């Protein structure tokens, strides 16, 4: 018997942990999952966006809890996952969203900048996946959603550590998907295209670069952050139970050219 389509995407009774879920694209992932019925646990380095995010989640009748934590610190993942389970009694969905990008010329890049980007974008995703898997394995179900990028597929001559980290995220997604599939846990990634966010303002303000990007996008516009919401709901829901190890590009066709 085919499940009702509404039931397939229904996240009521689920708890989602979202790194960096109170600002930027992370806030839209929070909004999406709350709108589908999930309760939310957010970890972020500062309390920026907490009040606004709490209001968003509450408007959907869902619960939200926050923890202020640098996710690159030792045992941050263990501490965060433990707090989530203590607050809600479960963890069904992990979204490894937190990320940073640093731009510079090749010879001007600092070692410290490389380490900062790799630690946030890739190492934290590994450690959080590891801790979340421990919880999910007890129930033989769960969803891990990693956030990649167009730079998961392409080069970036001014953003070396970002490109390396986002290639790594896709490899991590595949490895965890392979390991956890027999246990009923799906691991997938979203690769956002060119999205209108604070991180991309520098590109949008560069008239030449902006036009180059637009000419490469068949849909001919920068996406609004809300255009990612349907994909994260799909990957978090029962609708994607037979999808694992995949990376879904939400890019308006950018990778077609």
SESE-674605 format. One record per residue (C-alpha): residue number from 1; residue in one letter; x, y, z. Coordinates in pm, 1 decimal, padded with zeros to 6 digits, always signed. Example, Ala and Ser with C-alpha at 12.3 -4.5 7.8 and 13.67 -1.06 7.14 Angstrom:
BEGIN
TORNU   nr  rest      east     north        up
TORNU    1     a  +01230.0  -00450.0  +00780.0
TORNU    2     s  +01367.0  -00106.0  +00714.0
! end
This chain:
BEGIN
TORNU   nr  rest      east     north        up
TORNU    1     x  +00000.0  +00000.0  +00000.0
TORNU    2     x  +00137.8  +00341.9  -00098.7
TORNU    3     x  +00161.6  +00585.7  +00190.6
TORNU    4     x  -00028.3  +00911.4  +00172.6
TORNU    5     x  +00201.0  +01179.6  +00029.8
TORNU    6     x  +00147.4  +01401.0  +00332.6
TORNU    7     x  +00253.7  +01117.3  +00560.0
TORNU    8     x  +00572.7  +01062.6  +00360.7
TORNU    9     x  +00692.2  +01414.7  +00436.6
TORNU   10     x  +00551.6  +01435.4  +00790.4
TORNU   11     x  +00829.2  +01490.3  +01048.2
TORNU   12     x  +00609.1  +01503.4  +01357.8
TORNU   13     x  +00769.3  +01306.6  +01640.6
TORNU   14     x  +01119.8  +01371.3  +01504.5
TORNU   15     x  +01400.5  +01574.6  +01656.9
TORNU   16     x  +01650.4  +01751.2  +01431.1
TORNU   17     x  +01990.5  +01878.1  +01541.6
TORNU   18     x  +02115.6  +02156.8  +01315.3
TORNU   19     x  +02462.7  +02308.1  +01343.6
TORNU   20     x  +02450.2  +02681.5  +01280.0
TORNU   21     x  +02073.4  +02657.4  +01255.9
TORNU   22     x  +01990.2  +03006.4  +01381.7
TORNU   23     x  +02133.6  +03217.1  +01100.0
TORNU   24     x  +02198.6  +03220.1  +00728.0
TORNU   25     x  +02089.7  +02914.7  +00532.6
TORNU   26     x  +02081.4  +02719.5  +00859.2
TORNU   27     x  +01781.6  +02920.4  +00973.6
TORNU   28     x  +01597.1  +02817.6  +00657.1
TORNU   29     x  +01675.0  +02450.2  +00723.5
TORNU   30     x  +01537.5  +02503.5  +01073.6
TORNU   31     x  +01225.3  +02668.8  +00933.6
TORNU   32     x  +01176.5  +02389.3  +00681.0
TORNU   33     x  +01204.1  +02102.8  +00927.9
TORNU   34     x  +00987.7  +02278.4  +01187.4
TORNU   35     x  +00721.5  +02345.9  +00922.7
TORNU   36     x  +00713.2  +01970.1  +00854.1
TORNU   37     x  +00664.9  +01895.4  +01224.8
TORNU   38     x  +01010.8  +01836.9  +01371.7
TORNU   39     x  +01133.4  +01973.9  +01702.4
TORNU   40     x  +01468.5  +02147.5  +01670.3
TORNU   41     x  +01795.8  +02153.3  +01863.4
TORNU   42     x  +02043.2  +02418.2  +01747.7
TORNU   43     x  +02412.4  +02455.2  +01824.4
TORNU   44     x  +02590.0  +02776.9  +01734.6
TORNU   45     x  +02901.2  +02964.3  +01844.2
TORNU   46     x  +02702.8  +03275.0  +01945.8
TORNU   47     x  +02339.7  +03347.7  +02030.3
TORNU   48     x  +02293.8  +03545.2  +01708.5
TORNU   49     x  +01948.6  +03482.0  +01565.6
TORNU   50     x  +01820.6  +03279.4  +01861.3
TORNU   51     x  +01521.6  +03499.0  +01943.7
TORNU   52     x  +01409.6  +03524.9  +01582.3
TORNU   53     x  +01457.6  +03152.3  +01528.0
TORNU   54     x  +01265.9  +03065.4  +01844.4
TORNU   55     x  +00974.4  +03273.1  +01716.6
TORNU   56     x  +00985.6  +03101.0  +01376.0
TORNU   57     x  +00978.5  +02752.6  +01528.0
TORNU   58     x  +00712.5  +02844.5  +01782.3
TORNU   59     x  +00487.7  +02973.8  +01505.4
TORNU   60     x  +00479.1  +02617.8  +01370.5
TORNU   61     x  +00386.6  +02485.5  +01714.2
TORNU   62     x  +00720.5  +02308.4  +01754.7
TORNU   63     x  +00983.0  +02316.1  +02031.2
TORNU   64     x  +01335.0  +02451.4  +01996.1
TORNU   65     x  +01637.1  +02437.3  +02225.0
TORNU   66     x  +01977.1  +02603.9  +02185.1
TORNU   67     x  +02330.6  +02542.5  +02300.7
TORNU   68     x  +02612.0  +02794.6  +02261.8
TORNU   69     x  +02919.1  +02597.2  +02162.7
TORNU   70     x  +03221.0  +02626.5  +01936.1
TORNU   71     x  +03176.3  +02308.8  +01729.5
TORNU   72     x  +03550.6  +02281.8  +01666.4
TORNU   73     x  +03635.1  +02238.1  +02034.4
TORNU   74     x  +03731.0  +01896.6  +02167.1
TORNU   75     x  +03424.1  +01687.5  +02256.6
TORNU   76     x  +03186.6  +01956.1  +02121.7
TORNU   77     x  +02994.1  +01698.0  +01922.1
TORNU   78     x  +02963.7  +01459.1  +02215.4
TORNU   79     x  +02848.5  +01740.3  +02444.0
TORNU   80     x  +02595.0  +01873.4  +02192.6
TORNU   81     x  +02440.8  +01538.6  +02102.4
TORNU   82     x  +02419.4  +01445.1  +02469.9
TORNU   83     x  +02240.8  +01773.9  +02545.9
TORNU   84     x  +01999.8  +01717.9  +02258.5
TORNU   85     x  +01908.3  +01369.4  +02377.5
TORNU   86     x  +01873.9  +01491.3  +02737.3
TORNU   87     x  +01637.0  +01768.7  +02627.3
TORNU   88     x  +01423.7  +01574.7  +02381.4
TORNU   89     x  +01491.9  +01208.8  +02457.1
TORNU   90     x  +01591.1  +01132.2  +02098.3
TORNU   91     x  +01777.8  +01240.8  +01786.8
TORNU   92     x  +01638.3  +01146.1  +01445.3
TORNU   93     x  +01789.9  +01399.3  +01205.3
TORNU   94     x  +02130.5  +01567.5  +01190.5
TORNU   95     x  +02199.7  +01858.1  +00955.0
TORNU   96     x  +02570.3  +01941.5  +00933.7
TORNU   97     x  +02519.3  +02297.0  +00813.8
TORNU   98     x  +02773.5  +02519.2  +00993.8
TORNU   99     x  +03038.2  +02648.4  +00758.0
TORNU  100     x  +03282.7  +02926.6  +00686.4
TORNU  101     x  +03459.4  +03058.9  +00379.1
TORNU  102     x  +03781.3  +03261.8  +00362.5
TORNU  103     x  +03902.7  +03417.7  +00035.6
TORNU  104     x  +04261.5  +03507.3  -00048.6
TORNU  105     x  +04529.9  +03482.0  -00312.5
TORNU  106     x  +04726.0  +03158.2  -00319.2
TORNU  107     x  +05049.0  +03288.4  -00164.0
TORNU  108     x  +04869.7  +03499.1  +00096.9
TORNU  109     x  +04671.6  +03217.7  +00256.5
TORNU  110     x  +04763.2  +03157.9  +00618.9
TORNU  111     x  +04795.2  +02813.1  +00772.9
TORNU  112     x  +04555.3  +02924.6  +01044.7
TORNU  113     x  +04290.4  +03008.8  +00783.9
TORNU  114     x  +04325.3  +02664.3  +00626.7
TORNU  115     x  +04282.1  +02494.9  +00963.4
TORNU  116     x  +03984.6  +02711.9  +01061.3
TORNU  117     x  +03789.5  +02626.2  +00747.2
TORNU  118     x  +03872.9  +02255.0  +00750.3
TORNU  119     x  +03787.9  +02224.3  +01119.6
TORNU  120     x  +03445.7  +02386.3  +01083.8
TORNU  121     x  +03338.4  +02259.2  +00742.8
TORNU  122     x  +03475.0  +01904.9  +00744.6
TORNU  123     x  +03609.5  +01789.5  +01081.0
TORNU  124     x  +03301.8  +01904.6  +01273.0
TORNU  125     x  +03076.9  +01725.7  +01021.8
TORNU  126     x  +03271.3  +01405.2  +01085.9
TORNU  127     x  +03257.5  +01428.4  +01464.4
TORNU  128     x  +02888.7  +01523.4  +01472.8
TORNU  129     x  +02802.5  +01240.9  +01233.4
TORNU  130     x  +02998.5  +01000.8  +01451.9
TORNU  131     x  +02813.6  +01099.8  +01769.4
TORNU  132     x  +02472.6  +01112.7  +01600.2
TORNU  133     x  +02528.0  +00766.7  +01451.9
TORNU  134     x  +02580.5  +00623.3  +01801.3
TORNU  135     x  +02228.7  +00737.3  +01894.0
TORNU  136     x  +02064.4  +00643.5  +01564.4
TORNU  137     x  +02215.4  +00293.6  +01561.4
TORNU  138     x  +02026.2  +00210.3  +01880.2
TORNU  139     x  +01698.8  +00248.7  +01690.4
TORNU  140     x  +01816.6  +00143.4  +01343.5
TORNU  141     x  +01686.8  +00460.9  +01184.8
TORNU  142     x  +01793.7  +00817.6  +01122.0
TORNU  143     x  +01887.8  +01080.2  +00868.0
TORNU  144     x  +02219.2  +01261.5  +00833.9
TORNU  145     x  +02222.1  +01553.7  +00591.2
TORNU  146     x  +02551.3  +01720.6  +00503.1
TORNU  147     x  +02579.0  +02053.8  +00325.9
TORNU  148     x  +02811.6  +02061.2  +00028.9
TORNU  149     x  +02851.9  +02331.0  -00233.4
TORNU  150     x  +02915.4  +02391.0  -00602.7
TORNU  151     x  +03276.8  +02374.0  -00485.3
TORNU  152     x  +03215.0  +02008.8  -00403.0
TORNU  153     x  +03244.9  +01958.3  -00781.2
TORNU  154     x  +03449.6  +02251.1  -00906.8
TORNU  155     x  +03768.0  +02442.8  -00828.2
TORNU  156     x  +03788.3  +02772.4  -00645.1
TORNU  157     x  +04116.3  +02954.9  -00696.9
TORNU  158     x  +04062.6  +03198.1  -00409.6
TORNU  159     x  +03895.6  +02961.3  -00161.1
TORNU  160     x  +04131.4  +02662.9  -00138.9
TORNU  161     x  +04035.3  +02529.1  +00204.5
TORNU  162     x  +03663.3  +02578.7  +00133.3
TORNU  163     x  +03689.2  +02380.4  -00191.2
TORNU  164     x  +03889.0  +02105.4  -00022.0
TORNU  165     x  +03645.8  +02086.3  +00267.9
TORNU  166     x  +03338.5  +02069.0  +00044.3
TORNU  167     x  +03493.4  +01795.0  -00170.5
TORNU  168     x  +03563.5  +01617.0  +00156.8
TORNU  169     x  +03203.2  +01652.7  +00272.3
TORNU  170     x  +03085.0  +01455.6  -00030.7
TORNU  171     x  +03339.1  +01181.3  +00038.1
TORNU  172     x  +03233.3  +01170.3  +00401.2
TORNU  173     x  +02869.0  +01146.2  +00293.9
TORNU  174     x  +02939.9  +00845.3  +00072.4
TORNU  175     x  +03150.2  +00665.0  +00334.7
TORNU  176     x  +02893.1  +00711.5  +00612.1
TORNU  177     x  +02609.0  +00616.2  +00377.6
TORNU  178     x  +02783.1  +00290.6  +00291.3
TORNU  179     x  +02854.3  +00208.5  +00654.7
TORNU  180     x  +02509.5  +00297.1  +00792.7
TORNU  181     x  +02275.3  +00179.6  +00515.3
TORNU  182     x  +02243.7  -00175.3  +00656.8
TORNU  183     x  +02121.7  -00018.3  +00981.3
TORNU  184     x  +01837.6  +00179.1  +00823.2
TORNU  185     x  +02016.2  +00514.3  +00841.8
TORNU  186     x  +02036.4  +00732.5  +00532.6
TORNU  187     x  +02319.6  +00980.4  +00474.4
TORNU  188     x  +02291.7  +01234.5  +00193.2
TORNU  189     x  +02410.7  +01582.0  +00102.2
TORNU  190     x  +02272.1  +01900.3  -00044.4
TORNU  191     x  +02493.5  +02108.1  -00273.2
TORNU  192     x  +02344.7  +02457.9  -00285.2
TORNU  193     x  +02413.8  +02657.5  -00597.5
TORNU  194     x  +02452.0  +03031.6  -00597.5
TORNU  195     x  +02221.3  +03145.2  -00317.8
TORNU  196     x  +02152.1  +03503.7  -00215.6
TORNU  197     x  +02316.7  +03513.5  +00128.8
TORNU  198     x  +02561.3  +03732.2  +00319.8
TORNU  199     x  +02844.0  +03493.1  +00222.7
TORNU  200     x  +02781.3  +03555.9  -00148.6
TORNU  201     x  +02736.2  +03934.5  -00136.7
TORNU  202     x  +03097.7  +03989.1  -00242.7
TORNU  203     x  +03030.0  +03798.4  -00565.5
TORNU  204     x  +02697.6  +03965.1  -00633.0
TORNU  205     x  +02852.4  +04310.3  -00596.4
TORNU  206     x  +03127.2  +04226.5  -00846.1
TORNU  207     x  +02948.0  +04315.7  -01169.9
TORNU  208     x  +03173.2  +04107.9  -01395.8
TORNU  209     x  +03169.8  +03798.3  -01173.3
TORNU  210     x  +02795.8  +03828.7  -01109.6
TORNU  211     x  +02724.7  +03830.0  -01483.1
TORNU  212     x  +02957.4  +03531.5  -01538.6
TORNU  213     x  +02766.1  +03335.5  -01274.8
TORNU  214     x  +02422.5  +03428.6  -01408.6
TORNU  215     x  +02523.6  +03333.3  -01762.7
TORNU  216     x  +02612.9  +02988.0  -01628.1
TORNU  217     x  +02273.7  +02932.1  -01461.0
TORNU  218     x  +01996.9  +02815.8  -01697.2
TORNU  219     x  +01732.2  +02951.7  -01458.3
TORNU  220     x  +01913.5  +03287.1  -01477.7
TORNU  221     x  +01883.0  +03400.4  -01117.5
TORNU  222     x  +02044.1  +03364.5  -00778.8
TORNU  223     x  +01826.1  +03140.3  -00563.8
TORNU  224     x  +01646.7  +03263.6  -00257.8
TORNU  225     x  +01734.1  +03062.2  +00055.3
TORNU  226     x  +01376.0  +02931.7  +00073.3
TORNU  227     x  +01437.4  +02738.3  -00249.5
TORNU  228     x  +01643.9  +02488.8  -00046.9
TORNU  229     x  +01365.8  +02410.5  +00199.4
TORNU  230     x  +01188.6  +02140.0  +00001.1
TORNU  231     x  +01508.1  +01941.4  -00049.8
TORNU  232     x  +01599.6  +01932.0  +00319.0
TORNU  233     x  +01245.8  +01818.7  +00410.2
TORNU  234     x  +01267.1  +01542.0  +00150.6
TORNU  235     x  +01603.1  +01413.5  +00276.6
TORNU  236     x  +01485.1  +01426.0  +00638.8
TORNU  237     x  +01161.6  +01239.4  +00571.5
TORNU  238     x  +01041.6  +00887.7  +00495.1
TORNU  239     x  +01006.1  +00993.7  +00132.8
TORNU  240     x  +01383.2  +00945.2  +00091.9
TORNU  241     x  +01416.6  +00613.2  +00274.8
TORNU  242     x  +01569.2  +00442.8  -00031.5
TORNU  243     x  +01804.8  +00731.4  -00110.2
TORNU  244     x  +02149.9  +00725.5  +00046.6
TORNU  245     x  +02498.4  +00840.7  -00048.9
TORNU  246     x  +02353.7  +01096.3  -00288.6
TORNU  247     x  +02432.3  +01462.7  -00331.0
TORNU  248     x  +02144.8  +01672.9  -00459.4
TORNU  249     x  +02251.4  +01989.8  -00637.3
TORNU  250     x  +02001.0  +02270.9  -00589.5
TORNU  251     x  +02161.5  +02499.4  -00843.2
TORNU  252     x  +01916.5  +02610.3  -01110.7
TORNU  253     x  +02109.5  +02396.5  -01358.6
TORNU  254     x  +02452.6  +02549.6  -01291.6
TORNU  255     x  +02634.1  +02215.6  -01317.7
TORNU  256     x  +02479.9  +02144.6  -01657.6
TORNU  257     x  +02721.5  +02384.3  -01827.0
! end
